[in-house]
Amino acid sequence: MKNMLLQLKVWKDRRGQDLIEYALMAGFVAVAAGAIMPGVATSISQIFSKVASVLSSANGS
């Protein structure tokens, strides 16, 4: 019985709903920007590659 009540409380809890919606919207904007502006997508990819290489070299030392 307690388990059922706990499940009902979790089902009604909607506090994280807005955060998920904002994250999805930001993801859609990022994908759309990359599709519309391929030059920007290339430069962003290069920046992330540089950051990844710096992080991997810092992790190795």
C-alpha positions in Angstrom: 0.0 0.0 0.0 2.9 2.4 0.8 4.5 1.6 -2.5 1.3 2.6 -4.3 1.0 5.9 -2.4 4.6 6.7 -3.2 4.0 6.0 -6.9 1.0 8.3 -6.9 3.0 11.1 -5.2 5.8 10.7 -7.8 3.3 10.7 -10.6 1.8 14.0 -9.4 5.2 15.7 -8.9 5.8 18.1 -11.8 8.6 20.2 -10.5 11.2 19.1 -13.1 8.8 19.5 -16.0 9.9 23.1 -16.9 13.6 22.3 -16.8 13.1 19.4 -19.3 11.1 21.7 -21.6 13.8 24.3 -21.6 16.5 21.8 -22.2 14.6 20.3 -25.2 14.0 23.8 -26.6 17.7 24.7 -26.3 18.5 21.4 -28.1 16.1 22.2 -30.9 17.6 25.7 -31.3 21.1 24.3 -31.4 20.2 21.8 -34.1 18.3 24.4 -36.1 21.2 26.8 -35.9 23.6 24.1 -37.0 21.4 23.2 -39.9 20.8 26.8 -41.0 24.4 28.0 -40.6 26.8 25.3 -41.6 29.8 27.6 -41.2 28.9 28.2 -37.6 28.4 24.4 -37.0 32.0 23.8 -38.4 33.6 26.3 -36.1 31.6 25.1 -33.1 32.8 21.5 -33.9 36.4 22.7 -34.0 36.0 24.5 -30.7 34.6 21.3 -29.1 37.4 19.2 -30.6 40.0 21.6 -29.1 38.3 21.5 -25.7 38.2 17.7 -25.8 41.9 17.4 -26.7 42.8 19.8 -23.9 40.7 17.8 -21.4 42.1 14.5 -22.5 45.7 15.7 -22.2 44.9 17.2 -18.8 43.4 13.9 -17.7 46.5 12.0 -18.9 49.0 14.0 -16.8 
